[in-house]
Each structure stands twice: as C-alpha cells, then as structure tokens.
Amino acid sequence: MPTGGGKSMCYQIPALVKTGIVLVISPLIALMENQVTSLKSKGIPAEFLSSTQTTHNKNKIHEDLDSGNPSIKLLYVTPELVATYGFKEKLTKLYSRGLLGLVAIDEAHCISTWGHDFRPSYRKISSLRKQFPDIPILALTATAVPKVQKDVISSLCLQNPVILKASFNRPNIFYEVRYKDLLDDVYADISNLLKSSGNVCSIIYCLERAACDDLTMHLSEQGISCAAYHAGLNSKVRSAVLDDWLSSRTQVVVATVAFGYSFFLHLSGI
C-alpha cells in the first residue's frame, strides 16, 4: 500500500485486541520514535528499543517485558537488535508465556536483495519463522515489484501468505519537474518556491550529506528556517531536528533520501 495508506493500522489495531505484545521491526529509529510518540498520545502503551534510548529507559522496558503481565502492547525494534542472542532469548521467554501475539515487519522491501534499500540484517529475520512457527508474521511495504514480493515471501519462509495490494497512485499529490541545468540560480529557485508556498512544513531530499549541509546553509542565508538531517549527525541532533520540525519550530528539513523517509511518513499522516 502507498505511504499514508494505513499500513501501520494493520498491526496497531491487532495490538489492541490480541493478547500479548506485537513486535514491530523497523529500519529507522526516527520513525520508531515518531510512531511511539503518536501512539502514546492516544493512550496506547508502546515503546521502542534502540541505541538512542537511555540505560534507565531500556531497563524499564525490559522489566516490563519480564513481568508476568507486560503493559506494553507494541514494541518497536530494529532488525539489528532482533538478530542479537540476548533479544532472541527475550522473545523466546515471551513466546513460552503466550505473550508474543504478532510479528510485523515494516519496510519489508529491505529484506530483498532486489529492493532499492536492502539491509543485510533484515535477512536474519527469517529465523523468527522457525523459532516461533505458529506466530503470525505480517510484512508491509509501500514499494515492492513482483520480484521483490517473491523474494520477501521466500526469505521469511511464509507458507501460502495472503497478499494484499493497493495502487501506489496518490491523487492528492501534484508533481512538477524543473530541470536543474536550465535554472539560472538553483538556490534562488528553491528559496522562492518555499517562500511562495507560505509558512508550511517542507522536506527537501538530497542524494548526499554534503548537499544537505550546503543547501541548508544557503536557505538559512535567505531567511528560511531549516535544518539538515542525515546519518552524519549524531542521534541527539537528529532527534532535536525531528522534534523542531514536528513542532513547526523549523519550517524546512533538508534530508538524505533514507533518513528523510520518516519525515515523509509523518507528513503523510502516519
């Protein structure tokens, strides 16, 4: 289903009605933070485990998971964490107590070597099928051609899975192409476009980190509130940029494609 189509509801709603915990595997820490914050604001007990969490917060989450009756309904983790021996042991204990209700794999195209954003750690997720043979596995993505779909199904060892597809067309999106080589001043063109659009939150994607920093500098000189967001920044800075953008303190985020994805999801209403 396309971005903004409601894929996250496919595991968030079951989490509210099923016994136990729904495990959500996601490749982007910023996206996990964003979804957990949104769920908590709606009164839904959700947490995430990542390198950005403090030791105190991690300990609280693990204590809850080890309790006889965990309060957490949705737990977001990275594929790298799922592959660790310690976390697999944690899942085994939850499973043995009947507290693992569903495994949802977000951005499932990352599993496939044919995908545009392949993550080797995603390949290791297939071990969950053997480890927990009777637990439902849900794979979700907005971008998977038939070859990628086949690879995901094979890699996860899914048996006769139900495949649901929707059109990627987004009729509410307007597309316009401007040829960079035909512009007298690219920075001025982008600046004028942003100013003419009013004080709306915007995202600009760049292919390289250096381009993000360069464009951010030029737009700031034009009086536009903006910030760069990419892997070259530490997690604390990235979290601050995300918070400022979501709170409208920053108008424009200039991001690399991979790290900008979480911003796009929020913009689409997820």
Secondary structure, DSSP 8 states (H G I E B T S, - for coil): --TTSSTTHHHHHHHHHSSSEEEEE-S-HHHHHHHHHHHHHTT--EEEE-TTS-HHHHHHHHHHHHSSS---SEEEE-HHHHTSHHHHHHHHHHHHTT-EEEEEESSGGGG-TTSTT--GGGGGGGHHHHHSTTS-EEE--S---HHHHHHHHHHTT-SS----------TT-------GGG-S-HHHHHHHHHHHT-S--EEEEESSHHHHHHHHHHHHHTT--EEEESTTS-HHHHHHHHHHHHTTS-SEEEEEHHHHHHHHHHHTT-
